[in-house]
Amino acid sequence: MDARMFGLETPLMAARQHLLDVPDGDAGAGGDKAGAAAGGPTRTYVRDARAMAATPADVKELPNSYAFVVDMPGLGTGDIKVQVEDERVLVISGERRREEKEDAKYLRMERRMGKFMRKFVLPDNANMDKISAVCKDGVLTVTVEKLPPPEPKKPKTIEVKIA
């Protein structure tokens, strides 16, 4: 059924429909390459898009830094990865795994499991050498310090000679 029939032709609905139309293909036999060759998104792209959509984050600008805050209850430091790609893209990723016990049977499973990821393009005044990450009480805070503002250029005074 086409979304245009109901007047739902919005960019968000079009993107959602585009993601839903991705064929699963055979992941073991080059499913990613087949999707990319056909001009559609790859399975990796769809997986990353889902992980990003399911990972909410707060971004705060402070006087001397930027703070990226992501809730990650139950994750240890080994499950979280913070890195900078392409010199300006902050990537926060990781995976929450299900606890497997042989004598336990799940009756209800509501907590989100699986991969999570967020990407942020850092502004020009971000100091790439001063990035820190702290996870406390299930909340990851990545702090990126700002570069000091450039010194204002002083006007050059030129002496005028009268001939």
Disulfide bonds with the S-S distance in Angstrom:
none
